[in-house]
Amino acid sequence: MPDGDLLYPVDPLVVESTGGALVLSSPRLRTRLRVIPSVAALLLAARDGVPDDGDGTVTRLAEAGFLVRKEEAADAPGTPWDVWGTTAWSLHNRTRDTPFVGTRADDPAARERVLAAIEAYPRPPSVRAPASDRVLLLPRVRTVSSVPYRDVLEQRRTHRDFEEAPIALDAFSDMLHYCFAPLRFADAGPMGVLQLRAAASGGARHETEAFVFVLDVEHVRPGLYHYDGIRHGLVPLDPSAGRDVLEHLTHHQGFFKRAAFGVLTAAVAHRMAWKYQHPRAYKLLLQNIGHVAQVFSMTATALGLGAALTGAIRDTEADTLLGLEQPAEFTTFALACGVPVRRPDGLPLSIRTPGEPFGGH
């Protein structure tokens, strides 16, 4: 049979086992199909080409777009998933169209089913158990900022260059308090007592924990600590973990060569998954750390400091260093803070404005 008469699987083709069924999808198609194993096997066997069967399974797969002719595959438009890959596509696909978990006042029976599913598992604690009885309690200060909010918005920039200078203990304490500690608490009935932090979080689950690398902070010994937001203190973990460790974990981007302190954030995923049992919760978890990072950056600006953020992390090594309970806990972001080196116009040293030659400031 001429090659042009044969049909081939759309490329890429994703076959997933979901809820006891096989689901076909492709970044090039809007349709997802639930199929029996023999249909999935037919598609996989069609990599060398199959003829149209007239009015059978092959025809129906072709009509749905999962079998195409070679020239159709060659003419297919590009998608972001061509470079992001099928793993990213699968994540995107599995986290879409979530059912709403709320009061469901219009459907009391559905609400009861949701609550029963949630309460079938023990509620995870909202705080991480301390690794040690030792804790360095930080001053509970609220540094007065005279910077108008509009100026904070306009002055917030990523600072990668820092002065070799310590930051004050009060400013350091306020950074941790506003970025990672509860400011208030709320009684949510069967959902437990919720932390209300400055950063937004889906359902106030606040799964983010902060592991702080003190590098140059007044009156605090350098080393790695876990930040205890309830006691507003630092629990010592590793006094030897410093700049070299952070630079290695973040692929030597230079953020921590002169920063006053760094933070690796970690997700305690059980806190989110306990209430939100749909895969979309993973997407929300990643958005939550973005909220935290923005509060970190804005707070640093308001205090006259500079901040840098990166997600380029050696995850496995970081998880091990922090003593995370894998796979339910994992590192999510790296944050740097210090006294920024600025251009004469106040912008970060690394910024080149239009019209300036490369390398000029």
Long-range contacts (C-beta under 8 A, 24 or more apart in sequence): 1-51, 3-49, 3-70, 4-69, 4-70, 4-71, 5-51, 5-52, 6-49, 6-50, 6-51, 6-69, 6-70, 7-46, 7-49, 7-50, 7-51, 7-52, 7-58, 7-61, 7-62, 7-67, 7-68, 7-69, 8-46, 8-47, 8-49, 8-50, 8-67, 8-68, 8-69, 8-70, 8-73, 9-43, 9-44, 9-46, 9-47, 9-66, 9-67, 9-68, 10-65, 10-66, 10-67, 10-68, 10-73, 10-76, 11-73, 12-81, 12-86, 12-89, 13-43, 13-66, 14-86, 14-89, 14-90, 14-93, 15-40, 15-43, 15-44, 16-90, 16-94, 18-94, 24-66, 25-89, 25-90, 25-93, 26-65, 26-66, 27-79, 27-80, 27-81, 27-82, 27-86, 27-89, 28-65, 28-76, 28-77, 28-79, 29-64, 29-65, 29-66, 31-64, 31-65, 32-93, 33-64, 33-66, 43-67, 91-282, 91-283, 94-279, 95-278, 95-279, 95-280, 95-282, 95-283, 96-280, 98-278, 98-279, 98-280, 98-281, 99-278, 101-203, 101-275, 101-276, 101-278, 115-190, 117-277, 118-190, 118-274, 118-275, 118-277, 119-190, 121-274, 123-191, 123-192, 123-274, 124-268, 124-270, 124-271, 124-274, 126-192, 126-193, 126-194, 126-195, 126-206, 126-271, 127-228, 127-229, 127-230, 128-209, 128-226, 128-228, 128-268, 130-226, 130-228, 130-235, 131-226, 131-235, 131-237, 131-323, 132-235, 132-236, 132-237, 134-235, 134-236, 135-228, 135-231, 135-233, 135-234, 135-235, 136-220, 136-225, 136-233, 136-234, 136-235, 136-236, 137-231, 137-232, 137-233, 138-169, 138-172, 138-173, 138-176, 138-177, 138-232, 138-233, 138-234, 139-169, 139-170, 139-173, 140-173, 140-177, 140-232, 141-170, 141-173, 141-174, 142-174, 143-170, 143-171, 143-174, 143-303, 145-302, 145-303, 147-301, 147-302, 147-304, 152-298, 152-301, 152-302, 153-298, 155-301, 155-346, 156-297, 156-298, 156-301, 157-301, 157-306, 157-347, 157-348, 157-351, 158-297, 158-307, 158-308, 158-309, 158-348, 159-306, 159-307, 159-308, 159-338, 159-340, 159-341, 159-348, 159-349, 160-253, 160-254, 160-255, 160-308, 160-348, 160-349, 160-350, 161-258, 161-340, 161-341, 161-348, 161-349, 161-350, 162-257, 162-258, 162-259, 162-260, 162-306, 162-336, 162-338, 162-339, 162-340, 162-341, 163-258, 163-338, 163-339, 163-340, 163-341, 164-216, 164-258, 165-216, 165-260, 165-338, 165-339, 166-216, 166-217, 166-218, 166-260, 167-216, 167-217, 167-218, 167-260, 167-261, 167-305, 167-337, 167-338, 167-339, 168-218, 169-217, 169-218, 169-219, 169-220, 171-303, 171-304, 171-305, 172-217, 172-218, 172-220, 172-260, 172-261, 173-232, 174-299, 174-303, 175-296, 175-299, 175-300, 175-303, 175-305, 175-337, 176-210, 176-212, 176-227, 176-229, 176-232, 177-229, 177-232, 178-295, 178-299, 179-210, 179-292, 179-295, 179-296, 179-299, 180-208, 180-209, 180-210, 180-227, 180-229, 180-292, 181-227, 181-229, 181-230, 181-232, 182-206, 182-229, 182-230, 191-275, 195-229, 198-295, 198-299, 199-288, 199-291, 199-292, 199-294, 199-295, 200-288, 200-291, 201-288, 201-291, 202-272, 202-276, 202-281, 202-284, 202-285, 202-287, 202-288, 203-272, 203-275, 203-276, 205-271, 205-272, 205-275, 205-276, 205-288, 206-271, 206-288, 207-267, 207-268, 207-269, 207-270, 207-271, 207-272, 207-285, 207-288, 208-265, 208-266, 208-267, 208-268, 208-288, 208-289, 208-292, 208-332, 209-265, 209-266, 209-267, 209-268, 210-263, 210-264, 210-265, 210-266, 211-237, 211-263, 211-264, 211-265, 211-266, 211-322, 212-261, 212-262, 212-263, 213-241, 213-242, 213-245, 213-246, 213-256, 213-261, 213-262, 213-263, 213-264, 214-261, 215-242, 215-243, 215-246, 215-256, 215-259, 215-260, 215-261, 215-262, 216-259, 216-260, 216-261, 216-338, 217-260, 217-261, 224-321, 227-263, 237-322, 237-323, 238-321, 241-321, 245-321, 246-334, 248-314, 248-317, 249-313, 249-314, 249-317, 249-318, 249-321, 249-334, 250-310, 250-312, 250-313, 250-314, 250-334, 251-312, 251-313, 251-314, 253-310, 253-312, 255-308, 255-310, 255-334, 255-336, 256-336, 258-338, 259-308, 259-336, 259-337, 259-338, 260-305, 260-337, 260-338, 260-339, 261-336, 261-337, 261-338, 262-334, 262-335, 262-336, 262-337, 263-296, 263-334, 263-335, 263-336, 263-337, 264-313, 264-318, 264-322, 264-331, 264-333, 264-334, 264-335, 265-289, 265-292, 265-293, 265-331, 265-332, 265-333, 265-334, 265-335, 266-319, 266-322, 266-324, 266-329, 266-330, 266-331, 266-332, 267-329, 267-330, 267-332, 268-328, 268-329, 269-328, 269-329, 269-330, 270-328, 285-332, 286-332, 289-332, 289-333, 292-333, 293-333, 293-335, 296-335, 296-337, 300-337, 305-337, 305-338, 305-339, 305-340, 306-337, 306-338, 306-339, 306-340, 306-348, 307-335, 307-336, 307-337, 308-335, 308-336, 309-333, 309-334, 309-335, 309-336, 310-334, 310-336
